[in-house]
Amino acid sequence: MPLNIRNEHVNQLAESLANRLRLTKTEAVRVALENELHRLDRTIPLRERLRPLQERVQKWPKTGLQADKEFFDDLSGEP
């Protein structure tokens, strides 16, 4: 779906960013939107960002293996 920028100030901002980044206006708008979304994502506390991953890992079946020094030494190839 096309995006039509009808606000002259917004159009000038997009053009200015495009010129600085040596991109098309479309690419400049994409970069700006991605950067803003990334910035907003970083405002979410780490605990909340990690929660979906923790829930997914907790669903894995228990193996009964103990992750002790011997286990990690074996993983790294140390005797």
PDB file of N, CA, C and O in Angstrom:
ATOM      1  N   MET A   1       0.846  -1.160   0.000  1.00  0.00           N
ATOM      2  CA  MET A   1       0.000   0.000   0.000  1.00  0.00           C
ATOM      3  C   MET A   1       0.901   1.237   0.000  1.00  0.00           C
ATOM      4  O   MET A   1       1.792   1.342   0.843  1.00  0.00           O
ATOM      5  N   PRO A   2       0.694   2.145  -0.899  1.00  0.00           N
ATOM      6  CA  PRO A   2       1.542   3.329  -0.995  1.00  0.00           C
ATOM      7  C   PRO A   2       1.295   4.297   0.159  1.00  0.00           C
ATOM      8  O   PRO A   2       0.210   4.358   0.737  1.00  0.00           O
ATOM      9  N   LEU A   3       2.328   5.033   0.460  1.00  0.00           N
ATOM     10  CA  LEU A   3       2.256   6.063   1.482  1.00  0.00           C
ATOM     11  C   LEU A   3       2.439   7.404   0.792  1.00  0.00           C
ATOM     12  O   LEU A   3       3.468   7.656   0.164  1.00  0.00           O
ATOM     13  N   ASN A   4       1.456   8.243   0.909  1.00  0.00           N
ATOM     14  CA  ASN A   4       1.542   9.578   0.316  1.00  0.00           C
ATOM     15  C   ASN A   4       1.785  10.586   1.420  1.00  0.00           C
ATOM     16  O   ASN A   4       0.983  10.716   2.344  1.00  0.00           O
ATOM     17  N   ILE A   5       2.893  11.299   1.319  1.00  0.00           N
ATOM     18  CA  ILE A   5       3.209  12.329   2.304  1.00  0.00           C
ATOM     19  C   ILE A   5       2.712  13.653   1.750  1.00  0.00           C
ATOM     20  O   ILE A   5       3.250  14.178   0.776  1.00  0.00           O
ATOM     21  N   ARG A   6       1.685  14.179   2.382  1.00  0.00           N
ATOM     22  CA  ARG A   6       1.079  15.414   1.893  1.00  0.00           C
ATOM     23  C   ARG A   6       1.483  16.621   2.723  1.00  0.00           C
ATOM     24  O   ARG A   6       1.193  17.756   2.347  1.00  0.00           O
ATOM     25  N   ASN A   7       2.137  16.394   3.827  1.00  0.00           N
ATOM     26  CA  ASN A   7       2.580  17.486   4.676  1.00  0.00           C
ATOM     27  C   ASN A   7       3.942  17.951   4.179  1.00  0.00           C
ATOM     28  O   ASN A   7       4.886  17.163   4.137  1.00  0.00           O
ATOM     29  N   GLU A   8       4.053  19.211   3.807  1.00  0.00           N
ATOM     30  CA  GLU A   8       5.289  19.722   3.211  1.00  0.00           C
ATOM     31  C   GLU A   8       6.471  19.628   4.163  1.00  0.00           C
ATOM     32  O   GLU A   8       7.583  19.305   3.743  1.00  0.00           O
ATOM     33  N   HIS A   9       6.242  19.908   5.440  1.00  0.00           N
ATOM     34  CA  HIS A   9       7.339  19.822   6.409  1.00  0.00           C
ATOM     35  C   HIS A   9       7.862  18.377   6.521  1.00  0.00           C
ATOM     36  O   HIS A   9       9.071  18.148   6.543  1.00  0.00           O
ATOM     37  N   VAL A  10       6.950  17.428   6.590  1.00  0.00           N
ATOM     38  CA  VAL A  10       7.348  16.017   6.667  1.00  0.00           C
ATOM     39  C   VAL A  10       8.071  15.620   5.381  1.00  0.00           C
ATOM     40  O   VAL A  10       9.057  14.884   5.428  1.00  0.00           O
ATOM     41  N   ASN A  11       7.603  16.086   4.267  1.00  0.00           N
ATOM     42  CA  ASN A  11       8.250  15.805   2.984  1.00  0.00           C
ATOM     43  C   ASN A  11       9.682  16.363   2.976  1.00  0.00           C
ATOM     44  O   ASN A  11      10.605  15.703   2.499  1.00  0.00           O
ATOM     45  N   GLN A  12       9.858  17.576   3.505  1.00  0.00           N
ATOM     46  CA  GLN A  12      11.190  18.182   3.565  1.00  0.00           C
ATOM     47  C   GLN A  12      12.110  17.408   4.511  1.00  0.00           C
ATOM     48  O   GLN A  12      13.296  17.234   4.231  1.00  0.00           O
ATOM     49  N   LEU A  13      11.552  16.948   5.631  1.00  0.00           N
ATOM     50  CA  LEU A  13      12.348  16.141   6.559  1.00  0.00           C
ATOM     51  C   LEU A  13      12.809  14.845   5.894  1.00  0.00           C
ATOM     52  O   LEU A  13      13.967  14.448   6.027  1.00  0.00           O
ATOM     53  N   ALA A  14      11.898  14.196   5.181  1.00  0.00           N
ATOM     54  CA  ALA A  14      12.242  12.959   4.482  1.00  0.00           C
ATOM     55  C   ALA A  14      13.304  13.217   3.421  1.00  0.00           C
ATOM     56  O   ALA A  14      14.228  12.421   3.255  1.00  0.00           O
ATOM     57  N   GLU A  15      13.174  14.309   2.716  1.00  0.00           N
ATOM     58  CA  GLU A  15      14.148  14.654   1.682  1.00  0.00           C
ATOM     59  C   GLU A  15      15.514  14.970   2.298  1.00  0.00           C
ATOM     60  O   GLU A  15      16.550  14.564   1.771  1.00  0.00           O
ATOM     61  N   SER A  16      15.504  15.688   3.405  1.00  0.00           N
ATOM     62  CA  SER A  16      16.748  16.024   4.091  1.00  0.00           C
ATOM     63  C   SER A  16      17.464  14.765   4.586  1.00  0.00           C
ATOM     64  O   SER A  16      18.676  14.626   4.421  1.00  0.00           O
ATOM     65  N   LEU A  17      16.713  13.861   5.186  1.00  0.00           N
ATOM     66  CA  LEU A  17      17.304  12.606   5.661  1.00  0.00           C
ATOM     67  C   LEU A  17      17.811  11.771   4.495  1.00  0.00           C
ATOM     68  O   LEU A  17      18.885  11.175   4.569  1.00  0.00           O
ATOM     69  N   ALA A  18      17.045  11.734   3.433  1.00  0.00           N
ATOM     70  CA  ALA A  18      17.458  10.979   2.248  1.00  0.00           C
ATOM     71  C   ALA A  18      18.764  11.514   1.693  1.00  0.00           C
ATOM     72  O   ALA A  18      19.649  10.744   1.320  1.00  0.00           O
ATOM     73  N   ASN A  19      18.887  12.828   1.637  1.00  0.00           N
ATOM     74  CA  ASN A  19      20.119  13.436   1.129  1.00  0.00           C
ATOM     75  C   ASN A  19      21.310  13.112   2.017  1.00  0.00           C
ATOM     76  O   ASN A  19      22.387  12.782   1.520  1.00  0.00           O
ATOM     77  N   ARG A  20      21.121  13.204   3.321  1.00  0.00           N
ATOM     78  CA  ARG A  20      22.225  12.924   4.246  1.00  0.00           C
ATOM     79  C   ARG A  20      22.668  11.467   4.183  1.00  0.00           C
ATOM     80  O   ARG A  20      23.859  11.165   4.268  1.00  0.00           O
ATOM     81  N   LEU A  21      21.699  10.569   4.033  1.00  0.00           N
ATOM     82  CA  LEU A  21      22.012   9.138   4.002  1.00  0.00           C
ATOM     83  C   LEU A  21      22.292   8.625   2.593  1.00  0.00           C
ATOM     84  O   LEU A  21      22.649   7.463   2.399  1.00  0.00           O
ATOM     85  N   ARG A  22      22.122   9.515   1.611  1.00  0.00           N
ATOM     86  CA  ARG A  22      22.271   9.149   0.199  1.00  0.00           C
ATOM     87  C   ARG A  22      21.348   7.970  -0.160  1.00  0.00           C
ATOM     88  O   ARG A  22      21.769   6.959  -0.723  1.00  0.00           O
ATOM     89  N   LEU A  23      20.084   8.156   0.191  1.00  0.00           N
ATOM     90  CA  LEU A  23      19.051   7.164  -0.078  1.00  0.00           C
ATOM     91  C   LEU A  23      17.901   7.837  -0.811  1.00  0.00           C
ATOM     92  O   LEU A  23      17.854   9.060  -0.948  1.00  0.00           O
ATOM     93  N   THR A  24      16.979   7.012  -1.274  1.00  0.00           N
ATOM     94  CA  THR A  24      15.736   7.566  -1.800  1.00  0.00           C
ATOM     95  C   THR A  24      14.893   8.016  -0.607  1.00  0.00           C
ATOM     96  O   THR A  24      15.146   7.611   0.528  1.00  0.00           O
ATOM     97  N   LYS A  25      13.899   8.848  -0.869  1.00  0.00           N
ATOM     98  CA  LYS A  25      13.016   9.270   0.216  1.00  0.00           C
ATOM     99  C   LYS A  25      12.300   8.066   0.829  1.00  0.00           C
ATOM    100  O   LYS A  25      12.104   8.003   2.043  1.00  0.00           O
ATOM    101  N   THR A  26      11.917   7.127  -0.008  1.00  0.00           N
ATOM    102  CA  THR A  26      11.239   5.931   0.499  1.00  0.00           C
ATOM    103  C   THR A  26      12.132   5.171   1.465  1.00  0.00           C
ATOM    104  O   THR A  26      11.690   4.761   2.538  1.00  0.00           O
ATOM    105  N   GLU A  27      13.396   4.984   1.081  1.00  0.00           N
ATOM    106  CA  GLU A  27      14.336   4.279   1.950  1.00  0.00           C
ATOM    107  C   GLU A  27      14.595   5.086   3.216  1.00  0.00           C
ATOM    108  O   GLU A  27      14.725   4.504   4.293  1.00  0.00           O
ATOM    109  N   ALA A  28      14.671   6.388   3.115  1.00  0.00           N
ATOM    110  CA  ALA A  28      14.894   7.234   4.283  1.00  0.00           C
ATOM    111  C   ALA A  28      13.731   7.114   5.264  1.00  0.00           C
ATOM    112  O   ALA A  28      13.940   7.037   6.475  1.00  0.00           O
ATOM    113  N   VAL A  29      12.519   7.099   4.745  1.00  0.00           N
ATOM    114  CA  VAL A  29      11.344   6.938   5.606  1.00  0.00           C
ATOM    115  C   VAL A  29      11.376   5.568   6.268  1.00  0.00           C
ATOM    116  O   VAL A  29      11.074   5.450   7.455  1.00  0.00           O
ATOM    117  N   ARG A  30      11.740   4.525   5.512  1.00  0.00           N
ATOM    118  CA  ARG A  30      11.835   3.169   6.076  1.00  0.00           C
ATOM    119  C   ARG A  30      12.850   3.134   7.206  1.00  0.00           C
ATOM    120  O   ARG A  30      12.572   2.601   8.280  1.00  0.00           O
ATOM    121  N   VAL A  31      14.040   3.708   6.964  1.00  0.00           N
ATOM    122  CA  VAL A  31      15.095   3.732   7.981  1.00  0.00           C
ATOM    123  C   VAL A  31      14.621   4.490   9.218  1.00  0.00           C
ATOM    124  O   VAL A  31      14.820   4.031  10.343  1.00  0.00           O
ATOM    125  N   ALA A  32      14.005   5.634   9.017  1.00  0.00           N
ATOM    126  CA  ALA A  32      13.533   6.436  10.149  1.00  0.00           C
ATOM    127  C   ALA A  32      12.491   5.678  10.966  1.00  0.00           C
ATOM    128  O   ALA A  32      12.535   5.686  12.196  1.00  0.00           O
ATOM    129  N   LEU A  33      11.564   5.029  10.287  1.00  0.00           N
ATOM    130  CA  LEU A  33      10.532   4.270  11.000  1.00  0.00           C
ATOM    131  C   LEU A  33      11.127   3.083  11.740  1.00  0.00           C
ATOM    132  O   LEU A  33      10.758   2.824  12.885  1.00  0.00           O
ATOM    133  N   GLU A  34      12.046   2.352  11.104  1.00  0.00           N
ATOM    134  CA  GLU A  34      12.694   1.216  11.774  1.00  0.00           C
ATOM    135  C   GLU A  34      13.481   1.678  12.997  1.00  0.00           C
ATOM    136  O   GLU A  34      13.442   1.036  14.047  1.00  0.00           O
ATOM    137  N   ASN A  35      14.194   2.793  12.857  1.00  0.00           N
ATOM    138  CA  ASN A  35      14.969   3.309  13.985  1.00  0.00           C
ATOM    139  C   ASN A  35      14.067   3.728  15.142  1.00  0.00           C
ATOM    140  O   ASN A  35      14.388   3.480  16.304  1.00  0.00           O
ATOM    141  N   GLU A  36      12.962   4.351  14.832  1.00  0.00           N
ATOM    142  CA  GLU A  36      12.043   4.784  15.888  1.00  0.00           C
ATOM    143  C   GLU A  36      11.415   3.580  16.584  1.00  0.00           C
ATOM    144  O   GLU A  36      11.273   3.575  17.807  1.00  0.00           O
ATOM    145  N   LEU A  37      11.038   2.561  15.813  1.00  0.00           N
ATOM    146  CA  LEU A  37      10.482   1.349  16.423  1.00  0.00           C
ATOM    147  C   LEU A  37      11.523   0.664  17.303  1.00  0.00           C
ATOM    148  O   LEU A  37      11.202   0.182  18.389  1.00  0.00           O
ATOM    149  N   HIS A  38      12.761   0.621  16.838  1.00  0.00           N
ATOM    150  CA  HIS A  38      13.843   0.027  17.624  1.00  0.00           C
ATOM    151  C   HIS A  38      14.055   0.822  18.920  1.00  0.00           C
ATOM    152  O   HIS A  38      14.252   0.232  19.982  1.00  0.00           O
ATOM    153  N   ARG A  39      14.017   2.143  18.835  1.00  0.00           N
ATOM    154  CA  ARG A  39      14.175   2.980  20.016  1.00  0.00           C
ATOM    155  C   ARG A  39      13.053   2.721  21.020  1.00  0.00           C
ATOM    156  O   ARG A  39      13.297   2.634  22.223  1.00  0.00           O
ATOM    157  N   LEU A  40      11.838   2.599  20.527  1.00  0.00           N
ATOM    158  CA  LEU A  40      10.704   2.316  21.413  1.00  0.00           C
ATOM    159  C   LEU A  40      10.834   0.937  22.052  1.00  0.00           C
ATOM    160  O   LEU A  40      10.513   0.764  23.228  1.00  0.00           O
ATOM    161  N   ASP A  41      11.302  -0.042  21.284  1.00  0.00           N
ATOM    162  CA  ASP A  41      11.501  -1.387  21.832  1.00  0.00           C
ATOM    163  C   ASP A  41      12.494  -1.367  22.990  1.00  0.00           C
ATOM    164  O   ASP A  41      12.332  -2.097  23.968  1.00  0.00           O
ATOM    165  N   ARG A  42      13.527  -0.522  22.873  1.00  0.00           N
ATOM    166  CA  ARG A  42      14.538  -0.458  23.932  1.00  0.00           C
ATOM    167  C   ARG A  42      13.995   0.169  25.216  1.00  0.00           C
ATOM    168  O   ARG A  42      14.607   0.019  26.274  1.00  0.00           O
ATOM    169  N   THR A  43      12.868   0.863  25.149  1.00  0.00           N
ATOM    170  CA  THR A  43      12.293   1.450  26.357  1.00  0.00           C
ATOM    171  C   THR A  43      11.533   0.407  27.177  1.00  0.00           C
ATOM    172  O   THR A  43      11.213   0.649  28.341  1.00  0.00           O
ATOM    173  N   ILE A  44      11.244  -0.745  26.583  1.00  0.00           N
ATOM    174  CA  ILE A  44      10.572  -1.821  27.301  1.00  0.00           C
ATOM    175  C   ILE A  44      11.611  -2.472  28.212  1.00  0.00           C
ATOM    176  O   ILE A  44      12.687  -2.845  27.746  1.00  0.00           O
ATOM    177  N   PRO A  45      11.310  -2.613  29.496  1.00  0.00           N
ATOM    178  CA  PRO A  45      12.290  -3.210  30.404  1.00  0.00           C
ATOM    179  C   PRO A  45      12.748  -4.589  29.928  1.00  0.00           C
ATOM    180  O   PRO A  45      11.972  -5.369  29.374  1.00  0.00           O
ATOM    181  N   LEU A  46      14.024  -4.862  30.159  1.00  0.00           N
ATOM    182  CA  LEU A  46      14.616  -6.125  29.725  1.00  0.00           C
ATOM    183  C   LEU A  46      13.815  -7.316  30.226  1.00  0.00           C
ATOM    184  O   LEU A  46      13.630  -8.289  29.496  1.00  0.00           O
ATOM    185  N   ARG A  47      13.342  -7.251  31.455  1.00  0.00           N
ATOM    186  CA  ARG A  47      12.561  -8.350  32.033  1.00  0.00           C
ATOM    187  C   ARG A  47      11.347  -8.674  31.164  1.00  0.00           C
ATOM    188  O   ARG A  47      11.036  -9.843  30.934  1.00  0.00           O
ATOM    189  N   GLU A  48      10.666  -7.637  30.684  1.00  0.00           N
ATOM    190  CA  GLU A  48       9.482  -7.854  29.851  1.00  0.00           C
ATOM    191  C   GLU A  48       9.866  -8.354  28.457  1.00  0.00           C
ATOM    192  O   GLU A  48       9.156  -9.170  27.870  1.00  0.00           O
ATOM    193  N   ARG A  49      11.001  -7.858  27.925  1.00  0.00           N
ATOM    194  CA  ARG A  49      11.434  -8.321  26.601  1.00  0.00           C
ATOM    195  C   ARG A  49      11.851  -9.776  26.631  1.00  0.00           C
ATOM    196  O   ARG A  49      11.685 -10.494  25.645  1.00  0.00           O
ATOM    197  N   LEU A  50      12.400 -10.224  27.775  1.00  0.00           N
ATOM    198  CA  LEU A  50      12.870 -11.602  27.880  1.00  0.00           C
ATOM    199  C   LEU A  50      11.762 -12.591  28.248  1.00  0.00           C
ATOM    200  O   LEU A  50      11.916 -13.797  28.051  1.00  0.00           O
ATOM    201  N   ARG A  51      10.657 -12.091  28.776  1.00  0.00           N
ATOM    202  CA  ARG A  51       9.584 -12.973  29.239  1.00  0.00           C
ATOM    203  C   ARG A  51       9.128 -13.990  28.179  1.00  0.00           C
ATOM    204  O   ARG A  51       9.006 -15.168  28.516  1.00  0.00           O
ATOM    205  N   PRO A  52       8.871 -13.606  26.925  1.00  0.00           N
ATOM    206  CA  PRO A  52       8.449 -14.617  25.936  1.00  0.00           C
ATOM    207  C   PRO A  52       9.505 -15.711  25.733  1.00  0.00           C
ATOM    208  O   PRO A  52       9.163 -16.881  25.561  1.00  0.00           O
ATOM    209  N   LEU A  53      10.763 -15.334  25.754  1.00  0.00           N
ATOM    210  CA  LEU A  53      11.832 -16.323  25.608  1.00  0.00           C
ATOM    211  C   LEU A  53      11.860 -17.252  26.814  1.00  0.00           C
ATOM    212  O   LEU A  53      11.988 -18.465  26.654  1.00  0.00           O
ATOM    213  N   GLN A  54      11.743 -16.706  28.008  1.00  0.00           N
ATOM    214  CA  GLN A  54      11.747 -17.529  29.213  1.00  0.00           C
ATOM    215  C   GLN A  54      10.580 -18.508  29.205  1.00  0.00           C
ATOM    216  O   GLN A  54      10.745 -19.673  29.565  1.00  0.00           O
ATOM    217  N   GLU A  55       9.413 -18.044  28.800  1.00  0.00           N
ATOM    218  CA  GLU A  55       8.244 -18.918  28.752  1.00  0.00           C
ATOM    219  C   GLU A  55       8.440 -20.042  27.745  1.00  0.00           C
ATOM    220  O   GLU A  55       8.043 -21.182  27.990  1.00  0.00           O
ATOM    221  N   ARG A  56       9.056 -19.716  26.607  1.00  0.00           N
ATOM    222  CA  ARG A  56       9.309 -20.742  25.593  1.00  0.00           C
ATOM    223  C   ARG A  56      10.302 -21.780  26.106  1.00  0.00           C
ATOM    224  O   ARG A  56      10.112 -22.977  25.893  1.00  0.00           O
ATOM    225  N   VAL A  57      11.351 -21.332  26.775  1.00  0.00           N
ATOM    226  CA  VAL A  57      12.360 -22.256  27.294  1.00  0.00           C
ATOM    227  C   VAL A  57      11.769 -23.133  28.392  1.00  0.00           C
ATOM    228  O   VAL A  57      12.099 -24.316  28.478  1.00  0.00           O
ATOM    229  N   GLN A  58      10.906 -22.574  29.228  1.00  0.00           N
ATOM    230  CA  GLN A  58      10.309 -23.347  30.314  1.00  0.00           C
ATOM    231  C   GLN A  58       9.416 -24.479  29.804  1.00  0.00           C
ATOM    232  O   GLN A  58       9.146 -25.432  30.534  1.00  0.00           O
ATOM    233  N   LYS A  59       8.961 -24.379  28.560  1.00  0.00           N
ATOM    234  CA  LYS A  59       8.121 -25.430  27.980  1.00  0.00           C
ATOM    235  C   LYS A  59       8.937 -26.637  27.517  1.00  0.00           C
ATOM    236  O   LYS A  59       8.378 -27.706  27.271  1.00  0.00           O
ATOM    237  N   TRP A  60      10.264 -26.469  27.397  1.00  0.00           N
ATOM    238  CA  TRP A  60      11.095 -27.586  26.966  1.00  0.00           C
ATOM    239  C   TRP A  60      11.090 -28.668  28.044  1.00  0.00           C
ATOM    240  O   TRP A  60      11.042 -28.358  29.234  1.00  0.00           O
ATOM    241  N   PRO A  61      11.140 -29.937  27.631  1.00  0.00           N
ATOM    242  CA  PRO A  61      11.158 -31.014  28.639  1.00  0.00           C
ATOM    243  C   PRO A  61      12.484 -31.020  29.399  1.00  0.00           C
ATOM    244  O   PRO A  61      13.535 -30.694  28.848  1.00  0.00           O
ATOM    245  N   LYS A  62      12.411 -31.397  30.669  1.00  0.00           N
ATOM    246  CA  LYS A  62      13.613 -31.491  31.496  1.00  0.00           C
ATOM    247  C   LYS A  62      14.430 -32.705  31.042  1.00  0.00           C
ATOM    248  O   LYS A  62      13.873 -33.763  30.747  1.00  0.00           O
ATOM    249  N   THR A  63      15.755 -32.541  30.990  1.00  0.00           N
ATOM    250  CA  THR A  63      16.631 -33.622  30.535  1.00  0.00           C
ATOM    251  C   THR A  63      17.201 -34.434  31.686  1.00  0.00           C
ATOM    252  O   THR A  63      17.636 -35.570  31.499  1.00  0.00           O
ATOM    253  N   GLY A  64      17.195 -33.850  32.868  1.00  0.00           N
ATOM    254  CA  GLY A  64      17.781 -34.537  34.009  1.00  0.00           C
ATOM    255  C   GLY A  64      19.281 -34.317  34.108  1.00  0.00           C
ATOM    256  O   GLY A  64      19.905 -34.730  35.085  1.00  0.00           O
ATOM    257  N   LEU A  65      19.868 -33.667  33.101  1.00  0.00           N
ATOM    258  CA  LEU A  65      21.301 -33.400  33.136  1.00  0.00           C
ATOM    259  C   LEU A  65      21.588 -32.231  34.067  1.00  0.00           C
ATOM    260  O   LEU A  65      20.799 -31.292  34.169  1.00  0.00           O
ATOM    261  N   GLN A  66      22.732 -32.304  34.745  1.00  0.00           N
ATOM    262  CA  GLN A  66      23.137 -31.224  35.630  1.00  0.00           C
ATOM    263  C   GLN A  66      24.161 -30.363  34.911  1.00  0.00           C
ATOM    264  O   GLN A  66      25.161 -30.870  34.403  1.00  0.00           O
ATOM    265  N   ALA A  67      23.909 -29.058  34.868  1.00  0.00           N
ATOM    266  CA  ALA A  67      24.826 -28.132  34.211  1.00  0.00           C
ATOM    267  C   ALA A  67      25.852 -27.662  35.237  1.00  0.00           C
ATOM    268  O   ALA A  67      25.779 -26.544  35.746  1.00  0.00           O
ATOM    269  N   ASP A  68      26.807 -28.538  35.528  1.00  0.00           N
ATOM    270  CA  ASP A  68      27.855 -28.204  36.485  1.00  0.00           C
ATOM    271  C   ASP A  68      29.165 -27.954  35.741  1.00  0.00           C
ATOM    272  O   ASP A  68      29.174 -27.904  34.511  1.00  0.00           O
ATOM    273  N   LYS A  69      30.266 -27.796  36.469  1.00  0.00           N
ATOM    274  CA  LYS A  69      31.560 -27.508  35.857  1.00  0.00           C
ATOM    275  C   LYS A  69      31.947 -28.596  34.864  1.00  0.00           C
ATOM    276  O   LYS A  69      32.433 -28.296  33.773  1.00  0.00           O
ATOM    277  N   GLU A  70      31.738 -29.833  35.227  1.00  0.00           N
ATOM    278  CA  GLU A  70      32.083 -30.945  34.331  1.00  0.00           C
ATOM    279  C   GLU A  70      31.303 -30.851  33.016  1.00  0.00           C
ATOM    280  O   GLU A  70      31.862 -31.103  31.948  1.00  0.00           O
ATOM    281  N   PHE A  71      30.045 -30.498  33.084  1.00  0.00           N
ATOM    282  CA  PHE A  71      29.205 -30.356  31.899  1.00  0.00           C
ATOM    283  C   PHE A  71      29.770 -29.279  30.964  1.00  0.00           C
ATOM    284  O   PHE A  71      29.907 -29.499  29.761  1.00  0.00           O
ATOM    285  N   PHE A  72      30.097 -28.109  31.536  1.00  0.00           N
ATOM    286  CA  PHE A  72      30.605 -27.008  30.712  1.00  0.00           C
ATOM    287  C   PHE A  72      32.029 -27.294  30.200  1.00  0.00           C
ATOM    288  O   PHE A  72      32.377 -26.903  29.085  1.00  0.00           O
ATOM    289  N   ASP A  73      32.841 -27.970  31.007  1.00  0.00           N
ATOM    290  CA  ASP A  73      34.168 -28.374  30.539  1.00  0.00           C
ATOM    291  C   ASP A  73      34.038 -29.294  29.329  1.00  0.00           C
ATOM    292  O   ASP A  73      34.782 -29.162  28.358  1.00  0.00           O
ATOM    293  N   ASP A  74      33.093 -30.222  29.392  1.00  0.00           N
ATOM    294  CA  ASP A  74      32.869 -31.151  28.281  1.00  0.00           C
ATOM    295  C   ASP A  74      32.421 -30.391  27.028  1.00  0.00           C
ATOM    296  O   ASP A  74      32.868 -30.700  25.923  1.00  0.00           O
ATOM    297  N   LEU A  75      31.540 -29.399  27.200  1.00  0.00           N
ATOM    298  CA  LEU A  75      31.087 -28.594  26.057  1.00  0.00           C
ATOM    299  C   LEU A  75      32.231 -27.856  25.395  1.00  0.00           C
ATOM    300  O   LEU A  75      32.281 -27.753  24.169  1.00  0.00           O
ATOM    301  N   SER A  76      33.160 -27.336  26.204  1.00  0.00           N
ATOM    302  CA  SER A  76      34.257 -26.541  25.661  1.00  0.00           C
ATOM    303  C   SER A  76      35.444 -27.392  25.258  1.00  0.00           C
ATOM    304  O   SER A  76      36.433 -26.863  24.750  1.00  0.00           O
ATOM    305  N   GLY A  77      35.370 -28.708  25.471  1.00  0.00           N
ATOM    306  CA  GLY A  77      36.454 -29.598  25.067  1.00  0.00           C
ATOM    307  C   GLY A  77      37.600 -29.651  26.050  1.00  0.00           C
ATOM    308  O   GLY A  77      38.660 -30.192  25.737  1.00  0.00           O
ATOM    309  N   GLU A  78      37.405 -29.102  27.228  1.00  0.00           N
ATOM    310  CA  GLU A  78      38.453 -29.144  28.251  1.00  0.00           C
ATOM    311  C   GLU A  78      38.386 -30.454  29.000  1.00  0.00           C
ATOM    312  O   GLU A  78      37.306 -31.009  29.200  1.00  0.00           O
ATOM    313  N   PRO A  79      39.553 -30.957  29.419  1.00  0.00           N
ATOM    314  CA  PRO A  79      39.560 -32.242  30.160  1.00  0.00           C
ATOM    315  C   PRO A  79      38.998 -32.113  31.560  1.00  0.00           C
ATOM    316  O   PRO A  79      38.939 -33.099  32.295  1.00  0.00           O
TER     317      PRO A  79
END
